[in-house]
């Protein structure tokens, strides 16, 4: 079921859609997991619309049928972040975030896991949660776009089972320096509200979930941590659509403190406490690189773009920091370290595309529910 690749307007090279052909081989760093918020029957007319967006594959709920729309070497427009689009493959899953995982069938998980495993091997993508992202883990690009970033596939997506199906289960290590969130999906039944849109305050039916709530202090009744990018000046909520105070299965975080049955991680510049009793743990010991500020507060970015002096023919993309900052003494896990680059498309003809690669190095960190980037020059790498 191929996606449209057409011109539609008066500007011959600028008015086109709904993806970008490439003339050279593309390097892929991420696979982004989405859900459609609609039924499979609606997919053909969406992917054939050159004025709409695009993604590489759709997986059907009832039988795990896989349809491909865009060649994996081409750039699909799916992540709401151009830097991530240029370096990712997008997979849509038929279903609805707020329906308690009812649409996320075993057939779908199996087909999707098989596809991701194949794509990861082909493109040399590590099978971990720093590279296999939910759309809800993709960073906003600028302070203006953070609040509008999508929340799919949401807390009912069973990341533990998904990675087991890829033969990459999340396992505890000895002598850990960090933790991986891993509640038991079936018995972990956090409260959510807003599964019925018209009744936003109503509690959702109890159901397994891949997420833990994060509080300002070690208590279930303490306020949730805040997200100054998504909810400036306002508290986080228990809405099923609001991930601003949640950590998700498979995500690795640095430990900030422990007290009784509670563990605190560094999260969006705060100590964030989650219930992690020894009798029924919701996290496991993990190991990997960490970063901490060299001095003072460190800026955080939603894109790993090159420094200004690197641009020769493409238009300069400003290095706009997000509202979040990392304070002295805080630590965050590193998922990858990359050189800033920018792929300029904005033209129907791939011959007009330009790649700009700089010298600036970035660490991809698990800042909150979403991954983000810090400049390597601003931090000290640990481990
Ligand atoms: Zn999405």
Boltz pocket constraint, residues with backbone or C-beta under 6 A from the ligand:
constraints:
  - pocket:
      binder: B
      contacts: [[A, 33], [A, 34], [A, 35], [A, 78], [A, 135], [A, 150], [A, 152]]
      max_distance: 6.0
